[in-house]
Amino acid sequence: MYGWIWRHLPGNTIVRSLISLALVLGTVYVLFQYVFPWAEPLLPFNDVTVDES
């Protein structure tokens, strides 16, 4: 998959590296700003089984 993306990016190695970095940073931004906040209520992180007794 990464090889396919690399072959389809325009430019030489430096330009491809910069475009790849921008794609990675954009993906991380979208995940942290939109996907993770949306999915957080659906995940069972606050379902504890220990009682306070």
N, C-alpha and C positions, 0 to 999 in steps of 0.2 A: 504494500500500500504506500509506504513512504517513498519507495523508488518510483512508483507511478506518479506521485505528486511531484517529486523532484524533476523527473523528465518532462513534465508538462509546464513547469514554471519557465517564464521567459528570462533571457539574459544569461550572463556568465555566472561563474561560481559566487562572486561577491553579491551580485544582484539577487541571485536565488537564495543565498543565505539571509539577506535582509528581508526578502519576501517571506521566507519560512519563519523567521523570527516574528514578523508582524502577524502571520497567521496563528502562531502559537500564542502570542500575547492577546490577540483578539479572541481566540477560543477560551483562554483562561478568564478574560474579562466577562464574556457572555456567561460562562458557567457561574462565576461568583456573583454577578449582578442579577441574573434572571433565573437560572436553572436551580441552583442550590437553595435560594430563598423560597422558590415555589415548592421544592421537594421536602424542605425541612419539616413542615407539619405532618407529612405523610410518614416520616421515619420514626421508629419507636425508641428514640433516645431518652425520653422522659418516663418511659414505662418501667418503673422499678418494682421489684418484688420484695424488698426489705421493709418491714413495718417498724415504726418508731414505738416500741413497747418495752 
